[in-house]
């Protein structure tokens, strides 16, 4: 990735010192707006313990709530990430409508702390970013840990991961598969058959 038009020179792309979900939740505890942990950390929250190292932490918000999350994370700078470009977002600037990823830089440490993903859903409805025709009630797609941390349920996390099939995605699938409910297996299998015909995970979900 490269920097483009930054008022501040952003940290190196690899300068991650990510929060864990508990640190993130502590920072967002005063917000009542919808958000949830996604990606590999969401699976570990579902498992109840950490299964692997994570280079970052991803969480989703609704686009209209960006200003509120920005205000809550007042000691951070924010950068849009799109097409290999990292661009500084001035304090009064909103991400463009086609931007769905925001990296959060802690000013004091000059490190990336979190990857904020903008999702196209609503307060009550979760929408799959890559195919908006796929949606479900938010309450059916987001769970909470015993101490209240919201996370995207595993079948939806794996649907996102299915596109890339990186080693960590394969490992995440193998760890999750024995614990998936029959309902989750059927949901994920049906969507893989539509979105990724012939995907290697389909037979394992039968």
Secondary structure, DSSP 8 states (H G I E B T S, - for coil): -EE-S-SS----TT-B----HHHHHHHTTT--S-EEEEHHHHHHHHHTS--S--S--EEEEEGGGHHHHHHHTTTEEEEEEETTEEEEE-TT----TT--EEEEEETTTTEEEEEEEEES--SSEEE-TT-TT-EEEHHHHEEE-TT--EEE-HHHHHHHHTTT--HHHHHHHHHHHTT--HHHHHHHHHHHHHHSTT-TTTGGG-
